[in-house]
Amino acid sequence: MNVLFNLLIFSLPLGVITRITPFPNFSFYLHDAVAGAIFLLFLHKVIFEKEKISHPQVLNAFLIFIAIAFFSLILNFGSLTLSAFFVSVSYLLRFLIYGSIFFSIQFIKESSTSIAKKLMVSGAIFIVFGYIQYLFYSNLRNLYYLGWDDHLYRLFSTFLDPNFAGIFLVLILLLTVQYFFLERKTKIKIVIAMFSVLALIALYLTYSRSAFISMVLGVSILLFLNKKIKVIIPLLFGFMLLLLFFSNLKIEGLNPLRLASAEARVNSARDAIYIIKDNFIFGVGFNAYRYALLRYDLRTETGAQNSNADAGTDNSYLFILATTGIIGALAFINFGWRLFQAIKKSKKQSGFKFLVQSSLSAIFINAFFINSLFYPLILVWIFILAGTTVNKKQ
């Protein structure tokens, strides 16, 4: 389990470049394979070695959501082809596998400080890849035929998307800031401070407004919890000046006042609401959203096959409502609440609790703009941190 978790942590900087697509609408990555191995070992320990799982209330809430999501898919079986059904089931299986990370981490023999350091190193590698990409590979126009947007002159690193790269950089930044507060050695604090600056600059170069909003909220909450309230206003003021002076109003992607992406999100939300109205109780099935768009003539067959975005809508909360209905949404809220309560009640050093609470807050606000609640690499990061925080053995 230790080896697998180390592999998982250091697979994060590779992002989506390990993608393999054996057939349309179905892709898997290196981190999927490692997380799958962790899930199988977790099942072995629970079923055959009779290991007890910590935080059973969180587990029950998680399994209830999984059951409702699967039931919603069964209810919509008649409107799906067999291949579409199995592709949809694969998304649910993936979410089940990533959720098991939170519970599996109780079986590793490593301190929470060690895990945090490894996550920081992994984040540093991701940032280095980001700067290399920004300098030598400034757009994705040559991959447009594979469903990627061009993202001209923006940092997207190995995620090939500046918005998801942006929220990931926010999580890295929160980790480095919290570690700075916990570290006592001056030399190490200087190194961490320099790393934080590099992470902040990389975040700025994504020009992701959703990431900026998440950063403002997440860092403010983290500083407030650490009783560093006086730092909040100068830090936010400095970032606003940076945004003002180094933006480019002539280039759409670099313009903080751009409307195209905002209009696209509004259209995405409108489509989701249209589907929700007809499927309010149990949704269209998790995750059969792509096929619902086709059924409602909101996408063409060609567009749905090629797009990397049609598997979900931009807003995570609308996505949950559309795919699992109000019943699934309530179950998901219950799972989130149980998870948050477990973190809050943890007797671990308060700094780790503050980190997870601020990170979750950043993701929750970011999920209004992009589907970050179900983005695998984000799930890996937050489930590792959350599992480490509530684990009494570490």
Beta strands, then each sheet from edge to edge (+ up, - down):
strand 1: 20-23
strand 2: 26-28
sheet 1: 1+ 2-
end
